[in-house]
Amino acid sequence: ASNAEPKAPLVCGCKHLVVWGSTGYNDPRHWCNAAKAALGATPTNEACTSAPTPVPTLSPTPEPTPEPTPEPTTSAPVTTPASKWTCIPKYTAPMKIANDGNIECWSNNGKDCLTGQNCAALVASNAEPKAPLVCGCKHLVVWGSTGYNDPRHWCNAAKAALGATPTNEACTSAPTPVPTPTLETTSTPTTTPISKWSCVNGFSFPMKIASDGNIECWSNNGRECYVSANCAAVASSNTKPPTTLVCGCKLLALLGYTGYNDPNHWCNAGKTALGASPPNEVCTSVPTTTIATPIPSTTPIPQWTCIKGLASPMKIASDGNIECWSNDGKNCAWNVNCDALVASNTEPKAPLVCGCKHLAVWGSTGYNNATHWCNMAKAALGA
């Protein structure tokens, strides 16, 4: 009766296949079939070209059996037997140590870790995923990195939590082409229409599905998402942003990552919230420039400090940027006793650093908003 519309309807057929691995019409008890009969729908017999496919294997042999079998060239399966599926704080996908000693996450398409599910329920179900995503060389084939080269990546988080010791394998197969960008760009606009600007929970800038199927955020400069005090007002303004920041290959060319390889990145959050299915594009333009090495400072690194109006301890990081006390690398610890934390002489697990690192997580450096904690601490500490 509200005459409202949902943000991202779930459509049976090929789109349902991309998300759930089935069209919804192949099971007579499925809600797709029930609604089809009740509403008298006659869906087209479309040929789905973007069905989830297993991740390409690096060898022609089948997956190892549950019992770890020693590899002829490495002792990893002997020293690191496959573990059981486990839930790790801040991640919704179960993870475990694979037979080859690497970390793997629960995945049904061999590319994306499962998000938005009840991790504990999945573990308790004693079921198995269709196609786990394995860190290391297999992750390199799919995403262009092993997952271990970024300390904030889920591969490293699970490695530390589960005590895994992956082998230092030499990956001989660089990322191989999956469906070419030309094929994707010609078919995607017809299957993935451009969505409207929307506000995603936890982020203060509008996002939508771009014409190529990727997630994009509202931007004023093409390098940062526009952080607003009222995201809803910006999204409903019926105006066009000066430019946009698009996830995938365009973001890789600009910042060095696609945005989809980190479950906590705004690209993944927008993808899940808006029901996007980005193309499996092969990125050919990798940034050739490197980030300048910070000039070593002879002054001692400041200690953690409590700043009026900010509940989380702050300090100037070793690179000169402001950082807040954080244990997950994403959220400042706000609901704490700041003075007690500072007096404890302990250190946070993963401080959140303003600047480029903050940009990678939140879509902005934190310095472009005068009321942001990065700017408040910068002024208070004289950074």
Residue, then its C-alpha position, 0 to 999 in steps of 0.5 A: a500500500s506504500n506505493a514504494e519501490p525496493k532498492a534492488p529487486l531479485v529477478c528470476g532467470c539469468k540474474h538469479l543464476v548469477v547470484w544463486g547458481s540457478t534460474g529459480y525455474n528448475d525447481p517446481r517448489h521454488w518461489c520463482n515457479a510459484a509466482k510464475a504460476a500465480l501471476g501467469a507469467t511467461p518468461t523468455n527462454e533466455a540463454c544465460t551467458s554469465a552463469p557462475t563458473p568454477v575457478p580455473t584449476l592450475s592442474p588438470t587433476p581433480e581437487p584433492t580428496p578430504e584426506p591430505t595427500p602429500e604433494p611430490t614437491t612440497s610437504a605442506p599437506v603433511t604439516t598443514p592438514a585441511s582444517k574445518w570451516t570456521c567463522i572469523p570476526k568481521y567476515t561473513a564467509p566461512m574460511k579454512i585451511a585448504n589441502d595445499g596449506n593455503i587459506e580458502c573461503w566459502s564460495n559458490n562461483g570460485k571468484d567471490c567469497l559468500t557475503g550477507q549470509n549467517c556464517a555460523a549457520l553455514v558452518a553448522s550445516n556440514a555442507e560444502p561450497k560449490a567452488p571455494l576460492v583459494c588464496g595463493c596461485k589460484h587467487l592470482v589467476v582470478w584476481g591478479s594477486t595471491g591475496y597475501n601481499d596486502p596485510r588487510h586482505w582476508c587471506n592474511a586475516a584468516k592466515a593469522a587467525l587459523g595459524a596457517t603456513p602457506t608454502n612459498e609457491a612460485c606461481t607460474s601461471a599469471p592471470t589468464p584471460v577470462p571472457t574478454p572485455t569486448l564481449e562483456t561490454t557489448s552484452t552487459p548494458t542489455t542485461t544490467p541496466i543503469s540503476k539509480w543513485s542509492c545510499v548503502n548502509g555504512f557509507s555516506f556517499p551515493m552509489k549505483i550500478a554503472s552502464d558496464g555493470n560495475i559499481e560506481c560512486w558519486s565523485n567530484n574529482g574522479r579520485e575520491c567518492y563524495v562524502s556528504a552529511n546527507c547522502a539521501a539528499v544528494a542521491s535524490s537531487n536528480t542532478k548528475p555528479p561532476t564525475t564518477l569513480v568506477c570499480g573494476c579495471k578503471l579503479l585498478a588503473l587509477l589506484g592499483y586495485t579493482g575494489y572487489n578483492d577486499p570484502n570490506h571495500w565500498c565496491n563490494a558493499g555496493k555490489t552486495a547491496l545493489g545486487a550488481s553482477p560486474p563483468n569478469e573483465v580482464c584488466t590490461s592497464v595496470p598503474t605504472t607509477t608507484i607511491a612515493t616512499p615517505i621521507p624518514s623522520t628524525t622526530p619520535i612518533p607521537q603517542w596516542t592522545c585523546i582529543k575533545g569531541l573524539a572518543s577514539p585515541m588519535k595520533i600522528a602515524s609514521d608517514g605523517n598522516i593521522e590515524c585512529w585506534s582501530n582493531d579491524g583497519k576500518n572502524c575507529a574504536w568509538n565506544v571506548n574509554c579513551d583515557a583508559l586506552v591511552a593509559s594502558n600502553t597497549e597498541p591497537k591491532a590495525p589502526l585506520v590511517c587517513g589519506c590513501k589508506h582511508l581512501a581504499v577503505w572508505g572512498s575518501t582520504g578523510y581530509n576533504n571534509a572539515t568535520h571529519w575526524c581526520n581533519m579534527a585530529k590533524a588540527a589538534l595534533g598539528a599534523 
